[in-house]
């Protein structure tokens, strides 16, 4: 097999699967994240991700999640089930400062969708560029953010980056939105903040994942959890197919591939 397109769902034995593919030349994922494949790519093979195909779905989820938490939709749904009219004022997205940590393809898509909501967007990426802060500047940026959205890739540098110190710098009442990978956040540290009520969160990814029955995150106050569905939409499906057709056409023609994962990922 020269080309392998792994399924969307995680495989139990990626190293073993790759080791059996003696003629492998291209691993083309249907996800933006490639952390489970990258360490095991055999010599002579190229790894490409599907950067861009899940931008719309993930960005839309992030907007919906932050609005849901700020406007307290989960609490109102609970009240509806009890048949209770629990009128009170809520937070609002308008006039908020939204800190996008990981301003790549999905981050740019999120910013476009935030434009009508009258927010102040602050961009952060691994290294600084025009209009974008470096990750090293986060300690100074976190205290001013009302919403912090995580969109960084899962790497050795980002593993556990949202730790107790990171969370402590977030302002009281701020919302953490994780649409990246669960391992970027220290679950214990986040639980400690949620239990005090100081911070709130919207999580599409968790550590561990899937989140087991009885895990304290399920019942923590102020958290909205979805089961890693941000990019699982018909739009993503259509865009994956278009992308794969184009990429495989390039491979067959011997042309330069796009979304090649290099050391700069």
N, C-alpha and C positions, 0 to 999 in steps of 0.2 A: 504494500500500500504506500503510494507516494504522498497522498493528501489525506489528512484526517480532520474532520470537522466534529469536535466533541459535542455531545448533547448539552442542552441548557442546564439540566440537572447535574449536580456534582457526581463524579464517579468515585467508587470506593477505592480503586487501586490505579491511580494515574501512572505512577512509575512502572508498574508491571505491564500495564497496557502499552505504554510507549516502548518499553524494552522489546516487546514482541513484534514491533513494526520495523523490520530490518531495512526497508527501502524508503523510509519516511523522508520526505523533503519539505513538507509544509504542514504545520498545525495551524488551522484557522478556527479560532473560537467564535462563538456567536454572542459573546459577552465582551464588555470593556475590560473587566478584571481578568487577569491571567495568572494570579499568584499560585494556583494549584498546578499549573503546567510549566511555568517558566524554569524552575530549578531542574526539571527532568527532560528538557528538550535534548535529543541526541545530537552529537556532532554532525554537521552537514545539513541539519534541518533548520527551517526558519519558523518563527512564531509570529503570528499576526493576530491582533484583536479586532473586535467589531466596533471600534470607536465611532460614535455618531449615531448608531442605529437605535440606541435606547435613550437618546437625549430627550426626545419629546415626552415619553412616558415618565421618565425619572424626574424631569423638571416639573411636569404637571403634578406628580405625586407630592413633591416637596412643597409646592405652593399650597395644595390642598391640605397637607398635613399641618403646615404652620398656621393656616387659617383655622383649621379644626381645633387646634390646641388653644390658640389665642382667644377664639370665640366660644370655647368650652363646649363644643358640640358633643363630645362623649358624655359629659355630665347631663346635658339636656336629653340625650337619647335614653340614659338611665332613668331620668325623671319621667320621660314619656312612657316607658315601660311600667312605671309605678303609677301612672295616671296623675302626676303632680305638676302643677303650674308653678315653676320655680323661677319667677321673674327676678333678674338682677342684672346689673351692668357687667360687661365683660371687657376683656382687652380687645385690641384691634390691630390689624396689620398696618393701616395707614399711619404715616409719620414715624414708623419704626426704622431702626438701623439694622439691616440684614448683612451679616458677615458671611461671605461665601468662601469657605476654606477648601481650596482646590478649584481654581477658576480655569478649568479646561473646557472641553467641548460641552459637557453637561452644565457646567457652571455658567457658560455664556448663554446656553439655552434657558437656564433658570432666570438669569438677569433679564432677558428679553420678556419673559412672562411676568416679571415683577414690575415692569415699567408702568402699567396702568394703576398700580396700587399705591402710588405716592410714597415710596420708601426710599431711604438712602442706602444704596448698595456699596459695600466695601469688599474689594476683591483681594484674595490672598492666593498665592501659588508658591511652588517650591523656591523659585527665585524671583526677584523683583523685575518688573518691566514697566513700561509706561502705563500708569493708572492701576498697577497691580502691586500689592505689598508682598514681601517675602515672608515665608513661614516664620522666620526668626523674629518678625515684628509682632507675632500674635500676642505675646504678653501685654503689650501696650494697647492692642486693639480690642481684646476681649471685654474689658470693663465697660465699653461704650456700646456694645451690641445688644439689641433686644432679641434677635434671632441669630443663632450660629448654625450654618448648614455645612455638614461634612460631605465632601465629594472627592476626597483624595483617594488615590489607589492604595491598595494594601501592599506595603513594602516593609522591609526591615526598619526603615526610618519612621514609618507612620504607625507601626504596631504599638498599641497602648498610648499613643500620643495624647489622647484625651484622658488624662489621669486626674488625680485629686487636685493637683496644683492648677491644671488647666481649668477645671470646673470651678475652683475657688475664685478664679479671676473673673468669671462671668458675673454679670450684675444680678441682683435679686430679681426674681420673676422672669428671667430670660428663658428662652426655649432652645433646646438643643435638638437639631434635626439631623438624623443620620441616615443618609441614602447611599453610603459608601460600603463599608464592610464592618461587621460587628467587632472584630478584633482591634479596630482603631480606638475603641472606647473601653476603658477599664470599667467593667460592669459593676464591681463592688463599689467603686468610687461614685459612679452615677447613682446607684441605689441609695447610698448615704445621703446624697443631695436631694433626691426625690422624696425620701422619707421625712426630711425636714420641711418640705414644701417650698424650699428656696428656689429651686429650678424645676422646669417642666421639660418634657421631651417627647419627640415623635420619632419612632424607630421602625425602619423597614428591615433592618438587619440587627442581629444580636449576637452576643457571645455568651453561651454557646448557641449554635444554630443547627437544626431547629430548636427553639426554646422549649425545654421539656415541661411537661405538666407539673404543676406545683412550684415552679421556679418563682422566686420572690418578685421578679420583674412584672409578672402577670398582674399582680395585685398592688403594685406600687402606686402611690397617688401621683396624679399629674402626668401620666405617660400614656401615649397612644401607640399601639404596636400593630403593625401589619406584617404578614409572613413573606417578606422579600418579594413583593409583587410590583414594585415601582415600575420596572421595565417590562412587565408581563402584560402586554397590551396588543391588540390587533395592529396598531400602528408599528410597533416594534417588529412584529412578525413580517409585515409587508416590507419593511426597510431591510430586515435581515436577508430576505430572499433577493431583493434588488442588489444588495451589496455582495452577496455570495456569487451571484451570476457574473457580476463585473470582475470580482477578484479572481474567480476561477478562469474567466476568459483571459485575464492578464497572465495567469500562470501557464495556461495552455499555449499562449502565444510567446512565452518567454519574455514578457514585459516586466517592468519594475512593479513590485507589489506595493500596496499601500498599507498603512497601519502596522508596519513592521516594528516589533518590540525590540528595543536596543537597550544598552546600559543606561540610557537617559530616561527610561520609563519611570 
